[in-house]
Amino acid sequence: MTASHDYDLLVIGSGPGGYACAIRAAQLGLKTACVEVRPTLGGTCLNVGCIPSKTLLHATHLLETARDGHMAGFGIRTGPISIDLATLMERKDATVTSLTKGIDSLFRKNGVTRLTGRARLAGQGRVDIAGKTVSAASVVIATGSLPATLAGVPVDNAAGIIVDSTGALSLPRVPERLAVIGGGVIGLELGSVWCRLGAKVTIVEYADRILPGMDDDVRATMTKLLTKQGLTILSSTSVSAATLVNGGVHLSLTVANGKTSELAADVALVATGRRPNTHDLGLEEAGIAPDDGGFIPVDGRGRTSANGIYALGDVTRGPMLAHRAQDEGIAIAERLAGKPGMVNHDLIPAVVYTNPEAASVGRTEQALKADGVPYRASTFPMLANSRAKANGSTEGFVKLLCHAGSGVVLGAHIVGDMAGTMIAQITQAMEFGATAEDIAYTCHAHPTHSEAIKEAALGLSGSAIHI
């Protein structure tokens, strides 16, 4: 650290990208501080995002497994099944508290200074934190994102009638009718939670199908499976207004052909995506101009237009995923310490934690067609996988896409119980430029769900064994 700065690195935001950046920088010998406006560390992901939602998803999956006769099919007899919502919420909150305290412990272990308050850039190498100015040779902006708003549908989490993803994690009671505006990851995950708890859930999606951006086979299969589970899906439908009526809400809907209708619900969840949290950071004073979407422009090394200021994760263009932010945070810290710091932005896996899960990495079949890339596709159904059969969970498939000439894997798309875990194998294979043949002739343990990946790879040469 130079004598003119308080820190070598100051990270603004303690979400997955921010805390990983701070910890890695401290490990590499940089005097590091991380400032967070929340009283707890972990950002949106740990406090009101990834972790609490997965706790609710897991719990309600257990509930559904016990209630739908799945366990009875294995000879496990259960009595009357009920849910204690207060206890479930306490478990969710305890999980969050444990993990946020864990990051606090990691900061102390690695020598990261924790600062609390709202941070604002105050010029070259200076940051104002709750009225006090600190200086740093380098500053990383990692303030994440906020729920996107929708014109005509005002969110009020305190009232609990029109809520965003934060409010939907802590509803005091199970609504009889829940309208979810948005058929993306957040809407489907939280819609699944409350559907399992007993709500009649209607998904309203502007696009022609849920999960925009994912492979069409995944979108079609997930539509079918979630509909079977009890979710009503209205695609090609927009919401223009919301009216509070008798303690509930009426949504004004317009379908693609111009016809209008109204949807009544006790609670409406606005899940139309997220927006970068870049307001009132002092960007303009620092010489940084956000783009039209409010994102901070950066180069391939995370550098902004202002010298010594970097940005990562949801405040920059790219998939709004915690693991992307984390990898970028580690990479920036390593670059500041003189190391290469690498992130392959072409291989950021995406997972939908419904039941079954959906996961993707690389190119979709539709993108390959649009770009004129010669490819071959192979799909292996989980119905033919022995472990899935033994577990009684045979929904879904593994789909591999490879280059028609070289055989290099270009994309993978999975629907199944273990999709989120299985996608890691293919992501790593693609990182090393593997071909379908490389995967096909790698020994996979039996019986495992991952054998479906091997079979899909074998299928690209017409030599799948179990189908």
Salt bridges, closest charged atoms under 4 A:
GLU64 OE1 - ARG67 NH2 2.79
ASP93 OD1 - LYS92 NZ 3.49
ASP104 OD1 - ARG108 NH1 3.86
ASP104 OD2 - ARG114 NH1 2.73
GLU189 OE1 - LYS54 NZ 3.09
ASP208 OD1 - ARG219 NH2 3.29
ASP215 OD2 - LYS399 NZ 2.88
ASP215 OD1 - HIS413 NE2 3.89
ASP216 OD1 - ARG219 NH1 3.58
ASP217 OD2 - LYS399 NZ 2.79
GLU262 OE1 - HIS250 ND1 3.08
ASP266 OD1 - ARG177 NH2 3.23
ASP280 OD1 - ARG120 NE 2.89
GLU285 OE2 - ARG120 NH2 3.03
ASP291 OD2 - ARG317 NE 2.87
ASP299 OD2 - ARG303 NE 2.69
GLU328 OE2 - ARG324 NH1 2.95
GLU328 OE2 - HIS345 NE2 2.63
GLU334 OE2 - ARG24 NE 2.98
GLU365 OE1 - LYS399 NZ 2.50
ASP371 OD2 - ARG363 NH2 2.39
GLU451 OE2 - HIS446 ND1 2.98
GLU455 OE2 - HIS466 ND1 2.35
